[in-house]
């Protein structure tokens, strides 16, 4: 368990290990939710992507048109656990 100290301004700084555990990078936001019993939950807010981001991930992957035989072979190899 980690102990934090509250400053005179009412602020507490999360230690690097906690931020790494949350997977937070500089500039990312955290969501803090008050719970009953004086507890809090802290979550890393994940950036929301756009459809352009999704299509961008596929750029260059969709240029080749595969035949049905190539698709069947790729499917067979995938189910067999082959690359």
C-alpha positions as CSV (number, residue, x, y, z in Angstrom):
1,X,0.0,0.0,0.0
2,X,1.2,3.5,-0.8
3,X,0.7,6.5,1.5
4,X,0.3,10.0,0.0
5,X,0.7,13.3,1.8
6,X,-1.8,16.1,1.2
7,X,-0.2,19.6,0.6
8,X,-1.4,22.8,2.2
9,X,-3.2,23.5,-1.2
10,X,-5.2,20.2,-0.7
11,X,-3.3,18.4,-3.4
12,X,-1.8,14.9,-3.4
13,X,0.7,13.6,-6.0
14,X,0.5,10.0,-7.2
15,X,3.8,8.2,-7.2
16,X,5.4,7.0,-10.5
17,X,4.7,3.4,-9.7
18,X,1.0,4.0,-9.3
19,X,0.8,5.9,-12.5
20,X,2.6,3.1,-14.3
21,X,0.2,0.6,-12.7
22,X,-2.7,2.6,-14.2
23,X,-0.9,2.8,-17.6
24,X,-1.0,6.6,-17.5
25,X,1.2,8.8,-19.6
26,X,2.0,12.5,-19.2
27,X,-1.0,14.6,-20.3
28,X,-3.6,11.8,-19.8
29,X,-6.5,12.4,-17.5
30,X,-7.7,10.4,-14.5
31,X,-11.3,9.9,-13.3
32,X,-11.8,10.0,-9.5
33,X,-15.1,8.6,-8.1
34,X,-16.0,9.1,-4.5
35,X,-17.4,5.9,-2.8
36,X,-19.2,5.4,0.5
37,X,-17.0,5.1,3.6
38,X,-14.5,7.8,2.6
39,X,-13.0,5.8,-0.3
40,X,-12.2,6.8,-3.9
41,X,-11.6,4.9,-7.1
42,X,-9.1,6.3,-9.6
43,X,-9.2,5.2,-13.2
44,X,-7.2,6.2,-16.2
45,X,-9.4,7.8,-18.9
46,X,-8.6,6.2,-22.2
47,X,-8.5,8.5,-25.2
48,X,-11.5,8.0,-27.5
49,X,-10.6,7.1,-31.0
50,X,-12.4,8.0,-34.2
51,X,-13.4,5.9,-37.2
52,X,-10.6,7.5,-39.1
53,X,-8.2,6.0,-36.5
54,X,-9.6,2.6,-37.2
55,X,-9.3,2.9,-40.9
56,X,-5.8,4.3,-40.5
57,X,-4.8,1.2,-38.7
58,X,-5.8,-0.8,-41.7
59,X,-4.0,1.4,-44.2
60,X,-1.9,-0.7,-46.5
61,X,-3.5,-3.9,-45.3
62,X,-6.4,-3.7,-47.7
63,X,-4.7,-2.9,-50.9
64,X,-4.2,-6.6,-52.0
65,X,-7.4,-8.4,-53.1
66,X,-7.3,-12.0,-52.0
67,X,-8.9,-14.9,-53.9
68,X,-11.4,-17.2,-52.2
69,X,-8.7,-19.9,-52.2
70,X,-6.3,-17.5,-50.4
71,X,-8.9,-16.6,-47.8
72,X,-9.8,-20.3,-47.2
73,X,-6.1,-21.1,-46.8
74,X,-5.6,-18.1,-44.4
75,X,-8.6,-19.3,-42.4
76,X,-7.3,-22.9,-42.3
77,X,-3.9,-21.8,-41.1
78,X,-5.4,-19.5,-38.5
79,X,-7.6,-22.3,-37.0
80,X,-4.5,-24.6,-37.1
81,X,-2.5,-22.0,-35.1
82,X,-0.1,-21.5,-38.0
83,X,1.2,-18.2,-39.3
